[in-house]
Amino acid sequence: MIKKIARLRLVSHESGQPPTSYEEYEFYGPPMNALITTSLHHGMFETILRILGSEEQVKEYLPKVLSYKVLGCYAQTEMGHGSDVQSLQTEAVYDNETDQFIVNTPTILAAKFWPGELGKFADHCVFHAKMIIDGESCGIHAFLARIRDDEAHRPLKGLEIGDVGPKYGYSTKDNGYMIFKDFKVPRSALLSRFVNLNSKGELDIRGDPKVAYSTMLYVRVSLMDFTWKINLSILLVGIRYTLFRKQFRSIDNSKEERKVFDYQATQYQMMPFLSFSFACIFASKRCSALYEQMREEIKNDNFTTMKDLHSIVSAFKGLHMPESLNGLFKVRECCGAHGYSNYSNIPNIIEIWSPNVTLEGDTMVMYQQTAKGFLKKFRIMKNSGKTIKGIYSYMNEYRDFSSDPATFDINNSDDLLLVLKIAVIQSLNKISELLPNQDDKVSFDIAWNRVYQIDVISTAHLNAHLLNALMFDMEMKSLTLSAPLKKVMNIMLKLYLSDILVSRTFSHLSC
Ligand SMILES: Cc1cc2nc3c(=O)[nH]c(=O)nc-3n(C[C@H](O)[C@H](O)[C@H](O)COP(=O)(O)OP(=O)(O)OC[C@H]3O[C@@H](n4cnc5c(N)ncnc54)[C@H](O)[C@@H]3O)c2cc1C
């Protein structure tokens, strides 16, 4: 794999592609099945350095990152905690006599576990740990440190590092573990664009602390970009194959066998997945643009876009990954036994796509994160009459939905979209009435986690489909397309909307 990367870099130099930037990874990621070594080095290590590093830290490390003099990874997850980042247990105790942090793994459950490129590849790492000053916990923060020596690539004193072992596929990625035993790093290891600690142990935190997790946002946006590319590449295989493959002489008055694609059942398996994948293109493009806007804003300590983007991207991370995996399985089935052969590339892609449902945020957790955000907005709109702006502005239509629409044309995408909005708003209204106020922490916790969690998650699922459809619709209305292309894209939008309405909303529409 490393030889392939070296070769790619050579080719990119020759072809005038940007030679030493993480865009190179983004460019080659999907065709290389997103598994290339250095994906975490660029995607997470470089990204967090750019976002959380002070000017001096970026100046010191970025050239080394881009020229591979430093090989990095991102170690946040521990054996005991992945989704709940606030409960990470690794401790970084500041010692003002030596002006350094002493890092420890207090229990085996606090061992860093799963970080890609940690097992063998990286010699540097950004790790998250609870910062402790004068015996007091000051929250989870990110530290950048060397973890292996320059001479023989051995773990430094105070570290035990290894590979987590065999997994379900993902064999080119050396997911690793790391245990800290009085590992010492200088105060300057603390990534300090927003967090400043002086030698007296005085801490100053600026901005929104959630910015510490914006690297995950970047990876989620990148995964969205991979989703539609992966989906379409596999659909191309499936559709081409079933147009060629024939089974049964079922055509009346003909000795010809029927093309597999000609069966309604085959189209029902693949075409909604195709329409979903088109929707994913537009959602991905819009989120990438919002991510760039957020990055620019953060440079000026403005965190406005970050909050909304977090909610929207959580919805899409929750929706796109499992829907994509289900769709890939369907395409495999449509290709019969030949879809099971790795020459089709389908099993290979299914295997490498599988962890994406879990990594960077499990679907159930993602849906709850987005639900907390949109529920708050809905309640503000409903109780105070405040107008909601941006993608959630569909909620403002709540008051117009007291009666059913007078007419409904199943061939009109606006009407289909309206029905979907009604379904989501009804569902939102229902959970907002069922759940107690968030200020009442005890009853809110029981209602959210034990009684209505499935209602919350299914509302979030439907809302994610609506956001996908809205972005598709907005793009259709703003793009200048040739007439034939516009016609096809409109069919895709209608197919996507009808599929959601037929297969996903019965339970919501009946409530
Ligand atoms: C291939 C791979 C690569 C990875 N790479 C990295 C990396 O480079 N760096 C890094 O730091 N980490 C990495 N991770 C870790 C990854 O980010 C975590 O595994 C992920 O965030 C999920 O956390 P978890 O494993 O602790 O699952 P858990 O949070 O324990 O989830 C287990 C189950 O509990 C459920 N659950 C949890 N909380 C709730 C809740 N509130 N409500 C309902 N259900 C809940 C989940 O839905 C899930 O079904 C990687 C993981 C994998 C598999």
Ligand as a Chemical Component Dictionary entry (heavy atoms), coordinates in Angstrom:
data_LIG
# 
_chem_comp.id                   LIG 
_chem_comp.type                 NON-POLYMER 
_chem_comp.pdbx_formal_charge   0 
_chem_comp.three_letter_code    LIG 
# 
loop_
_chem_comp_atom.comp_id 
_chem_comp_atom.atom_id 
_chem_comp_atom.alt_atom_id 
_chem_comp_atom.type_symbol 
_chem_comp_atom.charge 
_chem_comp_atom.model_Cartn_x 
_chem_comp_atom.model_Cartn_y 
_chem_comp_atom.model_Cartn_z 
_chem_comp_atom.pdbx_ordinal 
LIG C1  C1  C 0 -12.492 0.789 11.639 1  
LIG C2  C2  C 0 -12.514 1.811 12.723 2  
LIG C3  C3  C 0 -11.634 2.885 12.680 3  
LIG C4  C4  C 0 -11.595 3.810 13.719 4  
LIG N1  N1  N 0 -10.678 4.836 13.680 5  
LIG C5  C5  C 0 -10.556 5.646 14.752 6  
LIG C6  C6  C 0 -9.535  6.652 14.794 7  
LIG O1  O1  O 0 -8.752  6.825 13.861 8  
LIG N2  N2  N 0 -9.410  7.407 15.917 9  
LIG C7  C7  C 0 -10.256 7.262 16.975 10 
LIG O2  O2  O 0 -10.089 7.985 17.958 11 
LIG N3  N3  N 0 -11.258 6.350 16.953 12 
LIG C8  C8  C 0 -11.426 5.528 15.880 13 
LIG N4  N4  N 0 -12.433 4.589 15.847 14 
LIG C9  C9  C 0 -13.382 4.501 16.949 15 
LIG C10 C10 C 0 -14.798 4.962 16.570 16 
LIG O3  O3  O 0 -14.844 6.347 16.369 17 
LIG C11 C11 C 0 -15.762 4.474 17.654 18 
LIG O4  O4  O 0 -15.770 3.071 17.586 19 
LIG C12 C12 C 0 -17.154 5.018 17.440 20 
LIG O5  O5  O 0 -17.208 6.373 17.781 21 
LIG C13 C13 C 0 -18.207 4.257 18.262 22 
LIG O6  O6  O 0 -17.852 4.209 19.601 23 
LIG P1  P1  P 0 -17.819 2.831 20.403 24 
LIG O7  O7  O 0 -17.047 1.830 19.636 25 
LIG O8  O8  O 0 -17.378 3.147 21.779 26 
LIG O9  O9  O 0 -19.322 2.331 20.437 27 
LIG P2  P2  P 0 -20.330 2.517 21.622 28 
LIG O10 O10 O 0 -20.546 3.960 21.875 29 
LIG O11 O11 O 0 -19.973 1.666 22.780 30 
LIG O12 O12 O 0 -21.640 1.916 20.928 31 
LIG C14 C14 C 0 -22.034 0.541 21.075 32 
LIG C15 C15 C 0 -23.555 0.448 20.903 33 
LIG O13 O13 O 0 -24.162 1.238 21.920 34 
LIG C16 C16 C 0 -25.122 2.087 21.338 35 
LIG N5  N5  N 0 -25.215 3.354 22.079 36 
LIG C17 C17 C 0 -24.188 4.073 22.599 37 
LIG N6  N6  N 0 -24.670 5.188 23.175 38 
LIG C18 C18 C 0 -26.020 5.185 22.994 39 
LIG C19 C19 C 0 -27.094 6.065 23.330 40 
LIG N7  N7  N 0 -26.869 7.229 23.957 41 
LIG N8  N8  N 0 -28.339 5.727 22.953 42 
LIG C20 C20 C 0 -28.593 4.578 22.296 43 
LIG N9  N9  N 0 -27.626 3.712 21.937 44 
LIG C21 C21 C 0 -26.360 3.997 22.280 45 
LIG C22 C22 C 0 -24.628 2.336 19.914 46 
LIG O14 O14 O 0 -25.695 2.696 19.055 47 
LIG C23 C23 C 0 -24.037 0.989 19.553 48 
LIG O15 O15 O 0 -25.081 0.155 19.074 49 
LIG C24 C24 C 0 -12.497 3.665 14.808 50 
LIG C25 C25 C 0 -13.414 2.599 14.828 51 
LIG C26 C26 C 0 -13.426 1.683 13.806 52 
LIG C27 C27 C 0 -14.403 0.535 13.853 53 
# 
loop_
_chem_comp_bond.comp_id 
_chem_comp_bond.atom_id_1 
_chem_comp_bond.atom_id_2 
_chem_comp_bond.value_order 
_chem_comp_bond.pdbx_ordinal 
LIG C1  C2  SING 1  
LIG C2  C3  SING 2  
LIG C2  C26 DOUB 3  
LIG C3  C4  DOUB 4  
LIG C4  N1  SING 5  
LIG C4  C24 SING 6  
LIG N1  C5  DOUB 7  
LIG C5  C6  SING 8  
LIG C5  C8  SING 9  
LIG C6  O1  DOUB 10 
LIG C6  N2  SING 11 
LIG N2  C7  SING 12 
LIG C7  O2  DOUB 13 
LIG C7  N3  SING 14 
LIG N3  C8  DOUB 15 
LIG C8  N4  SING 16 
LIG N4  C9  SING 17 
LIG N4  C24 SING 18 
LIG C9  C10 SING 19 
LIG C10 O3  SING 20 
LIG C10 C11 SING 21 
LIG C11 O4  SING 22 
LIG C11 C12 SING 23 
LIG C12 O5  SING 24 
LIG C12 C13 SING 25 
LIG C13 O6  SING 26 
LIG O6  P1  SING 27 
LIG P1  O7  DOUB 28 
LIG P1  O8  SING 29 
LIG P1  O9  SING 30 
LIG O9  P2  SING 31 
LIG P2  O10 DOUB 32 
LIG P2  O11 SING 33 
LIG P2  O12 SING 34 
LIG O12 C14 SING 35 
LIG C14 C15 SING 36 
LIG C15 O13 SING 37 
LIG C15 C23 SING 38 
LIG O13 C16 SING 39 
LIG C16 N5  SING 40 
LIG C16 C22 SING 41 
LIG N5  C17 SING 42 
LIG N5  C21 SING 43 
LIG C17 N6  DOUB 44 
LIG N6  C18 SING 45 
LIG C18 C19 SING 46 
LIG C18 C21 DOUB 47 
LIG C19 N7  SING 48 
LIG C19 N8  DOUB 49 
LIG N8  C20 SING 50 
LIG C20 N9  DOUB 51 
LIG N9  C21 SING 52 
LIG C22 O14 SING 53 
LIG C22 C23 SING 54 
LIG C23 O15 SING 55 
LIG C24 C25 DOUB 56 
LIG C25 C26 SING 57 
LIG C26 C27 SING 58 
# 
